[in-house]
Amino acid sequence: MVIKKFEFNPFPVNTYILWDEVSKEAIIIDAGCYFEEERTELINYIRDNKLTIKHLLATHLHLDHNFGNPFVSKTFNIKLEANKGDEFLLQNMEAQARAFNMPLPDAPIPIGKYINENDEISFGTNTLRAIHVPGHSPGSIVYYCEQEKVAFAGDVLFRSSIGRTDLAGGDFNTLIIGIKNKLFTLPDDTIVYPGHGPFTSIGFEKQHNPFI
């Protein structure tokens, strides 16, 4: 599996393209591209590597992780895939954007396919398993690839930190329980790619994360 990370928009958000070197099948996780040059950078990478985008996944539906969903969906004719628990966030995304003085590039698109606990998402010879870890948002999903020992955690878990829990639908205790029971049971050498900032590992966070 090839993992390409982009940093998009002023927040900034980690957008990931994962792809299979043989089949060239690929997925996008958290399309955060906001500015035109960010859209161009994403498209050029996909075209230069001759990739076929099979899935558009969201770890959760806070606006900063989803600015680019309408553009990606239209460009590649694919549907947004996310957990139903975050669907309510689509209804007030324009208000969220106004609060940050960042008009939405496009109107939000609906969830086209619901992702639930233990659902599998395949591209090429790779498979991701969905792990539902609410607390940062009700529908937060971590995408875990056992064969590659990698997890794409959105805003659930960061290097030496966790996602904030003071937003709509957030809950600190729920998040901590989910991390302990569902993520800290993964192998210690699992690399965690978060929605913001540098990567980390399950083993490092078990020893050093001050919130858990």
Buried (B, 14 or more C-beta within 10 A) or exposed (E): BBBBEBEBBEBBBBBBBBBBEEBBBBBBBBBBBBBEEBBEBBBEBBEEBEBBBBBBBBBBBBBBBBBBBBBBBEBBEBBBBBBEBBBBBBEBBBEBBEEEEBEBBEEBBEBEBEBEEEBEBEBBEBBBBBBBBBBBBBBBBBBBBEEBBBBBBBBBBBBBBBBBBEEEBBBBEBBBBBBEEBBBEBEEEBBBBBBBBEBBBBBBBBEEBEBB
